[in-house]
Every structure is written in C-alpha cells, then in structure tokens.
Amino acid sequence: MAKTLTKKQEELLYLLRLEGLRREIELHEAIEAYEKALEIEKAVRQYVIDNNEYYSEDGERITNWDCDYLMSEEVFVNDYLPKVKTAYMELYGIDNPLNFVYSSPMLERKLKAEKAYRMIAVDFLKILGRQEEAAQLEKAIKGYLNPKLEAKLMSIIRSFIEGK
C-alpha cells in the first residue's frame, strides 16, 4: 500500500532530486579527476623507473612503478623522489609538493563526493518521516558502511531516482 505524500513532502522530494542530480554530477567529476590523477601518478613513476636503474634490497632490478617501495629508503628518498618531482614538471607541468602522491587530494575529493551523494538517501528517508532508518543510515555513512547497508542504500537511491 503506497503512502500518500503531502504537498510539502512532494516539494521537498522535487528539490532533493535536483540536489541529487547536482551531487551525482559532482561525484562523476570527482571520480574522473581521481582516475586521471592516478593515471598521471603511475605514468610519472613508471617514466622514472624506465629511465633509471633501481634495484631492490635483494639485488633484483625494479621495472614496474608499483614496486618502487622495494628500493632502499636512502635511494628512494635521495634519488628516486627528486626525479619523480622533476618528472611531474617535465611531463605534465605539475609542481607537486604533495609528498609525491598526486592522487591523494583527488581521492579525498572523491570520498567527500561519495558521502554527499549517499546522504541523499538519508534526506529522502527524513522527508518520508522515517527518522530511525535515516539516523541509522547516516551513522553508517559517516562511519563504516557494511555491505548489507550499502545494498539497502543503493536500493533507496534507486527507488528515489525512479520516483517510487
């Protein structure tokens, strides 16, 4: 049996849908920015590995960017990282003062956008008067969102977007 919404609830849901669309766009932009930052980060690190000879502490040559942690700390800090910083500027014109992890601020932006997007479901539940469920979901979104709650959240968002 469908619950009849008040005029005020209908207005709030309409505004929330608009906000949801805005947050969805922000989320897609944040995901793209993060993926691009990761791509650049990997390319820079691989470029430095390809154009230098680095060895692990057990004598094996390092040939992949994701194995740079195997080199000695001294080589990593004194040779590799300065070359990474230079490569960012040479390849992409990026001055990277962020501890050589270019993707970190983009990851933070992505996580913030994901949280804001998920909060649409909380606002949806509040408008419908389902305060207890909204509080439980909000607590999970701000902490750890277990897979069962994640599935419930996605179901709520889908229902909302479909106008149910």
TORLUMTOR-74738 format. One line per 4 residues: number of its first residue (from 1); their letters; for each residue x, y, z of C-alpha. Coordinates in Angstrom, 3 decimals, decimal comma. Example, Ala and Ser with C-alpha at 12.3 -4.5 7.8 and 13.67 -1.06 7.14 Angstrom:
<sites>
1	AS	12,300 -4,500 7,800 ~ 13,670 -1,060 7,140
</sites>
This chain:
<sites>
1	MAKT	0,000 0,000 0,000 ~ 1,525 3,294 -1,107 ~ 1,715 6,138 1,383 ~ 0,219 9,421 0,215
5	LTKK	2,651 12,293 0,338 ~ 1,774 15,765 1,486 ~ 2,247 18,708 -0,836 ~ 5,211 19,813 1,293
9	QEEL	6,837 16,342 1,049 ~ 6,360 16,362 -2,735 ~ 8,031 19,792 -2,962 ~ 10,910 18,667 -0,741
13	LYLL	11,392 15,495 -2,783 ~ 11,462 17,509 -6,008 ~ 14,149 19,791 -4,582 ~ 16,059 16,790 -3,252
17	RLEG	16,008 15,165 -6,712 ~ 17,549 18,333 -8,154 ~ 20,179 18,307 -5,406 ~ 20,751 14,620 -6,066
21	LRRE	21,428 15,296 -9,739 ~ 23,922 18,023 -8,787 ~ 25,673 15,690 -6,357 ~ 25,707 12,917 -8,942
25	IELH	27,481 15,221 -11,396 ~ 29,987 16,209 -8,694 ~ 30,573 12,536 -7,939 ~ 31,236 11,685 -11,587
29	EAIE	33,627 14,643 -11,903 ~ 35,455 13,621 -8,711 ~ 35,790 10,023 -9,899 ~ 37,173 11,187 -13,250
33	AYEK	39,637 13,559 -11,566 ~ 40,839 10,813 -9,233 ~ 41,268 8,311 -12,069 ~ 43,186 10,908 -14,116
37	ALEI	45,417 11,719 -11,141 ~ 46,155 8,026 -10,654 ~ 46,962 7,686 -14,348 ~ 49,385 10,623 -14,172
41	EKAV	50,926 9,339 -10,953 ~ 51,530 5,894 -12,450 ~ 52,921 7,335 -15,689 ~ 55,360 9,609 -13,845
45	RQYV	56,610 6,862 -11,582 ~ 56,966 4,420 -14,489 ~ 58,830 7,071 -16,513 ~ 61,365 7,467 -13,708
49	IDNN	61,729 3,678 -13,349 ~ 62,133 3,260 -17,128 ~ 64,818 5,936 -17,392 ~ 66,905 4,909 -14,399
53	EYYS	68,206 1,720 -12,891 ~ 66,845 0,921 -9,472 ~ 67,314 -2,289 -7,559 ~ 65,542 -3,895 -4,659
57	EDGE	67,446 -4,511 -1,489 ~ 67,932 -8,143 -2,572 ~ 69,556 -7,080 -5,877 ~ 66,623 -7,527 -8,319
61	RITN	66,109 -4,756 -10,874 ~ 62,887 -2,793 -10,357 ~ 60,989 -2,494 -13,630 ~ 57,467 -1,544 -12,507
65	WDCD	56,299 1,652 -10,837 ~ 54,320 -0,266 -8,234 ~ 57,481 -1,940 -6,936 ~ 59,315 1,288 -6,078
69	YLMS	58,827 0,544 -2,393 ~ 61,347 -2,312 -2,749 ~ 64,337 0,008 -3,153 ~ 66,313 1,104 -0,132
73	EEVF	64,938 4,040 1,783 ~ 68,112 6,032 1,112 ~ 67,845 5,597 -2,671 ~ 64,100 6,183 -2,554
77	VNDY	64,390 9,474 -0,656 ~ 67,627 10,856 -2,098 ~ 67,430 9,777 -5,752 ~ 64,029 8,450 -6,769
81	LPKV	61,707 11,048 -5,184 ~ 63,601 14,075 -6,529 ~ 63,423 12,521 -10,011 ~ 59,702 11,899 -9,577
85	KTAY	59,156 15,544 -8,641 ~ 61,141 16,663 -11,693 ~ 59,230 14,244 -13,941 ~ 55,880 15,701 -12,867
89	MELY	57,059 19,092 -14,074 ~ 58,693 17,787 -17,271 ~ 55,832 15,527 -18,358 ~ 52,758 17,401 -17,130
93	GIDN	53,862 20,849 -15,971 ~ 52,770 19,982 -12,443 ~ 54,670 21,273 -9,436 ~ 53,912 18,527 -6,955
97	PLNF	54,659 19,490 -3,366 ~ 52,223 16,869 -2,030 ~ 54,694 14,222 -0,899 ~ 54,789 12,843 -4,421
101	VYSS	51,356 11,311 -4,082 ~ 49,470 13,365 -6,612 ~ 46,241 11,378 -6,303 ~ 45,707 11,928 -2,555
105	PMLE	43,758 15,207 -2,778 ~ 41,700 13,759 -5,622 ~ 40,894 10,698 -3,519 ~ 39,752 12,963 -0,686
109	RKLK	37,521 14,866 -3,138 ~ 36,081 11,571 -4,455 ~ 35,349 10,238 -0,964 ~ 33,678 13,515 0,026
113	AEKA	31,503 13,424 -3,126 ~ 30,550 9,792 -2,454 ~ 29,492 10,657 1,083 ~ 27,455 13,664 -0,097
117	YRMI	25,762 11,549 -2,753 ~ 24,891 8,810 -0,255 ~ 23,396 11,399 2,099 ~ 20,631 11,908 -0,487
121	AVDF	19,168 8,627 0,795 ~ 19,255 9,941 4,370 ~ 17,462 13,135 3,354 ~ 14,944 11,069 1,390
125	LKIL	14,131 8,969 4,449 ~ 13,803 12,070 6,634 ~ 11,320 13,660 4,222 ~ 9,256 10,475 4,350
129	GRQE	9,278 10,606 8,166 ~ 11,468 7,529 8,572 ~ 13,740 9,169 11,150 ~ 15,045 5,988 12,783
133	EAAQ	16,175 4,481 9,472 ~ 17,649 7,824 8,437 ~ 19,655 8,082 11,662 ~ 20,958 4,527 11,294
137	LEKA	21,963 5,106 7,697 ~ 23,585 8,474 8,443 ~ 25,657 6,908 11,212 ~ 26,804 4,192 8,805
141	IKGY	27,654 6,671 6,045 ~ 29,766 8,712 8,448 ~ 31,495 5,584 9,766 ~ 31,686 2,137 8,269
145	LNPK	29,067 1,216 5,702 ~ 28,759 -2,554 5,784 ~ 27,764 -4,366 2,574 ~ 24,208 -5,031 3,771
149	LEAK	23,613 -1,338 4,499 ~ 25,371 -0,376 1,265 ~ 22,897 -2,560 -0,666 ~ 19,992 -1,007 1,240
153	LMSI	21,318 2,455 0,477 ~ 21,631 1,765 -3,223 ~ 18,074 0,367 -3,225 ~ 16,766 3,523 -1,563
157	IRSF	18,612 5,774 -4,001 ~ 17,358 3,748 -6,998 ~ 13,792 3,935 -5,707 ~ 14,117 7,652 -5,165
161	IEGK	15,571 8,342 -8,598 ~ 12,817 6,243 -10,196 ~ 10,234 8,287 -8,298 ~ 8,907 5,433 -6,131
</sites>
